[in-house]
Amino acid sequence: MILFRRECHSATIIIVSRFAPCFRRSFLASLVRSSLPSFLSSLPSFAPRSSLLFIPSCFTNISKPQSHSGFGFCNRLTGSCVCRTGFEGAACDKLACPKGNNNMLVDEPCFGHGKCKTMRETAKTQDFVQLFQEVDYTNWDADMIQGCVCQAGWGGFDCSERECPWGFDPRDTTGKDEVQLLDCKCPGTCTGTFTLKYKGQTTDGIAPTATALLLEHELEKLDSVADVRVNTHGAATVCPAHGATTSITFLRDFSRHSNQLNVTVNTTKMTSTGTIVANMKYQGQNSAMPGQTAVSSTKTTRFPKECSGRGKYRAKRS
Ligand SMILES: [Ca+2]
């Protein structure tokens, strides 16, 4: 969807495309800051999770096909396009990703700290760093606009900037921690293991006879989990024959969007002569194990900030 279109500098049109919740807002800010600071100040505020991409272009009608898309010229001897800087593709019809070197003396797309992807590809990517939800993006610009999807620890529109750990404001005394619950019951003869999955990473097999401490250890072995506290309520193990509710409290997480995703449980490798029960509860749902003290899950009210909002970050590259 074209949201803006206006003259800037010499004969340059700026097109802003609203996109699925994939690109970070700082992507927008960085790109504009470096090229069109005055334009940035004229932007209205956008809804959270909206995503925007700016494309400098040199033609006046985006919907009208042109020779070489107006971004290059034709070499009449070879019949191939010579694209202007910033554009690529057989018909110069793709926005190229920014390039730079990461001290390896070779320019690479996204400074070698990310992948150059089209909007269609980005929408279908789930990396649990910046992209958490797969969607289909099929608008006219799906394969024309490319941008950098940075690997963990790197940011900026071109992935040239280091990112610092994110955390909760230590002076926030009223925020609630995220609490998710595992209801688990394995009656009769119970064998095998179950796994938990968080942000695309899966634990090793966990025996039903595991203690809360062991389950906490298995979770914290995942890169996606920094520090949790695990408690069983009214049981010595996490999945006894009579059932138990285990709470997982997220204490720290050094990434953005730290604890906004749900843990899932998989019991396909666990067997029982009875009926296995294994469910996760989130966002205020209560535990449903009979005979147990009621336990409630909690949706966090803490939102992470870079350096916990108590430091300085993202110094400019030298
Ligand atoms: Ca812990």
Residues whose N, C-alpha, C, O or C-beta is under 5 A from the ligand:
A	BS01	CA	D227 V228 R229
